[in-house]
Amino acid sequence: MRRNCRKLFVALCLCLSSRLMAQDIHLSQFYETPILRNPALIGLFNGDYRVQAVYRNQWNSVTIPYQTGAVSGELKFPIGRGEDFLTTGAQFTYDRAGTAKLQAVQILPAINYHKSLSEVKNMFLSVGFMGGFVQRQFDATKLTFNNQYTNGRYDPTVASGEEGRLALRGYGYWDAGAGISFNSTIGEDVNYYIGAALFHFNRPRVSFYKDNSITMDPKYTFNAGITIPMEDRLKLIAQYNEIHEGAYSEYNGGAILGYMLYNEGLESTRGIYGGVFVRWGDAVIPTMRLDMDKYEISMTYDCNISKLKTASQSFGGFELALVFKGFLNSRNSTLDAVHCPRF
């Protein structure tokens, strides 16, 4: 049985190292990784610090599952005696896919300056930057090639024929991005934000063949979100994210409805949420979230609606996110200094 693995491998390397969105981390809970979404969105939460962790397991019903892990942290504090504040953060991600264990590791520090545009501290213009190092590699011992099959049998002692072509089993590059956002309130209780960002503007070179002509296209993102009180204990949170990179575009949006627990109304820090997001042309994503004061836990599952649904049987990816946030017990706390959107 002869397998054309060489062509498949070459195609995979080119796809993952050239101008496709597959080069970037892909999460359904995009709102839980603000540095990857838009560095100008870090700090838009009620608290001084926030730590987020996301785990994703995808295509388990089709092939060896894609596994993605992401951990981020944010810390914000007022600037002097004014109404501005600063947020610093860092994003760590790990992604692995396929038999050859093609994996990527990212370490991306970020900073965001929030300029107050209102004396009542409820309107801010934010500018954020991120940049760091990305490393990619794969396990060449897990690959087989045409040259290694003789009389229909695989012989690992036979040369693959790729020794001279495949110059690298791993490589690294520096990446950078920047964004801008505006957040404010409508009335006393409706919070909203809008933003846009540009990633890969340094066009990093990405090739396992040391081909300097293969670079990443810049990626543009557009972001929006709003929280709308419905009744004394009900509120609606809607999120939207749009991505354009080369010929690839993605549109992802939806909403969750929250019921606040206990008798604190909309000010309660405890609640249960449920809703649906849609990644246009790809997946419907049921979503559940539980808020427990400083802790949040949310779960999503992609129900595949693309052309791959026949092979996947509509099963896509499971995703789990954990969040921990709060205020610092110090004079540098933003508790009374700023009024941030509560999403």
Secondary structure, DSSP 8 states (H G I E B T S, - for coil): ----HHHHHHHHHHHHHTTSGGGS---S-GGG-HHHH-GGGTT-SSSSEEEEEEEEEE-TTTSS-EEEEEEEEEEEEE-TTSS-EEEEEEEEEEEEETTTTEEEEEEEEEEEEEEE--TTS--EEEEEEEEEEEEEE--GGG---GGGEETTEE-TTS--S-TTT---SEEEEEEEEEEEEEEEEETTTEEEEEEEEEE-TT--B--TT--TT-B---EEEEEEEEEEE-SSSEEEEEEEEEEEETTEEEEEEEEEEEEE-TTSGGG-SEEEEEEEEEETTTEEEEEEEEEETTEEEEEEEEEE-STTHHHHTTEEEEEEEEEEEE--SSTT--TTT------
